[in-house]
Structure formats: C-alpha cells, structure tokens
Amino acid sequence: QRRDLHQALIPVAYQIAPSPPMTAELREKSRDAIQVVTSSGETLAAGRACAFVFEIIGFRSLGRFLRLRPFRPIVEWGYRRIANNRDLVGRLIFGKKCSQK
C-alpha cells in the first residue's frame, strides 16, 4: 500500500470481502490464488493479478514485461512456487511466516 500513491488498490481479505463484487465463484477461486477485480469489472488471478498490481504501484515496465505472452507460463509457474511455499518465502524475506493457519 505504501507504493500505491493514487490509492487505486483496495486490498481486502477474501473472507471479509463484500458482495458485490465478491461472488461464490470468486470466493472459491480466492482460496487458491490472489484475485484482482479491476475498475472495469475484469477479474485477474494469480500471476496476471500480480503483474497488474506491479503496474499500478509504479513498476509499469516490470508489469508489462510479465504480461507478455511468452512469459505468462513462467509467471504462473513462479506464482505457484511462491504461493505453495509462502511460509518459507515469508521467513526468507520477512523473517516470519506469511500464512494465517
């Protein structure tokens, strides 16, 4: 949120997200991957959602690069590796676990 200078993002845990925009289908998808609902109503998930967030918070070149067609499978693969190992990644980067179990 510190880099979101225009306050374009509203992060909300899926467990407490209001309906709308939360739907039963979106809630189910949110259990597995980060979801972004854009101002136009488009839903982005996992790596695509992260690339979008990078663009919004000022890393436009990185976000656009990650969205290029040849790199999409790599981005999704990387997202899955990090998401499936979030406790380890959290300890390495932040010194604490990231999941809330």
N, C-alpha and C positions, 0 to 999 in steps of 0.2 A: 504494500500500500504506500510505502514511502516514495516509490518512484512513479506512482500514478498521480502526476501533478494536476491533471484535469479531472480527477476523481471520476473517471469513466468506468471503473470497475466497482462492483458491489459484491465482495466475497460473502457467501452465505453457506454455512454447512447444510448439506442436503437434508439432514434430519430435521431442520427447522425452517427450511425454505417455504415461503408462502405459495399458495396455489391460487391463481396462476402466478408465475409461469411454470411452477412445478406440477408435473402430471405423474400418474402412476408409472408410466413407461420411463419417464426421465428419472424418477426416483430409483427405479430398478437399475438403470444404466449408471447412475451416480455411485452405486455401491462398488463398481469395478474401476471407474476412471473419472478424472476431473471432467466436468461439463461446463461449457460456457454457452449462455444464451445471449446472442448479440442483440443490439437495439432493433435490428430488423426482424428478429424472431428466429434467426438461424441458430441451430444447435450444433456446437462443435464439441468433440470428445477427445480425450487422451492427448496424443502428440499434436494434433491440429489445434486443440484448445490452448496448449502451451505456446505454440507458435503465435497464435493470435494475441495472447497475453503479452508475449515479448514485444510485439509491435506496439501495443497500447502503452506499455510502460517505458517506451523510448528506445528499445532495441529493434528498430524497424528493419535494419539490414539483416540481422540475425533471424527475425521472424519471417521475413520474406524468403530468405535462403532456406529455412526449414520447411517452408510450404512448397518449394519447387518439387515437381512430380518425381524426379529421380531420387530425391532424398526422403520422401514420405515413408516408405517402408522402413528405412533406417531410423527415422524419428520415432515411429510407432514401436519398433523393436527396443530402442533406448528407453522410451517411456515405460514400457512393460518391465524392463530390467530394474529400473529405479523404483517403480511402484511396487513390484513384488519383493523388493529388498529395502523398503523405506526405513526400517529400523536401523539397518547397517548404515545406509546413506545418511540418516539423521545423526547417528553417532559420529560419523566421519566428518560431516560438515558442521553440525551444530553442537556436538558433544552430548546429545541426548536423543532418546527415541522420538520418532515423529508420529507413530500411530497411537491411537487412543483406545487401548484394549483394556 
